[in-house]
């Protein structure tokens, strides 16, 4: 008889029995532990994926929340800039109005000063005319002019002095 790879005999039977006992022992002590360990590991990995997905979702919500806050801050910033610009324009208008008021006051004061100087100058001219008139009167008295000639002379002097003083 030709012998093959496997020979059916008592040895084959013992190998089968040993294999069955070894399989049962492995199943009882090793397979359950390995299977439990594999299931735990599978569950841990699944939990890690769930946690990662949850954290990703939370992160996306935070990103959306912060982007919303950034937009709010930008709009608030723009409002503050507009407000500051408006206040600056109002302040510049107030400053310009105050400057115009001051300029008007200065012009009014200058006009009053000019008027005072005009009156003062007129009074000085009148004083000088009085002095001249007295001088003329003294000369007239020396000559003993008649009344008509005296009046004519005073009018002539006043008109000459008046025209000369206003031409300067």
Secondary structure as GFF3:
##gff-version 3
##sequence-region A 1 168
A	DSSP	alpha_helix	10	25	.	.	.	ID=ss1
A	DSSP	pi_helix	26	31	.	.	.	ID=ss2
A	DSSP	alpha_helix	32	143	.	.	.	ID=ss3
A	DSSP	alpha_helix	147	167	.	.	.	ID=ss4
###
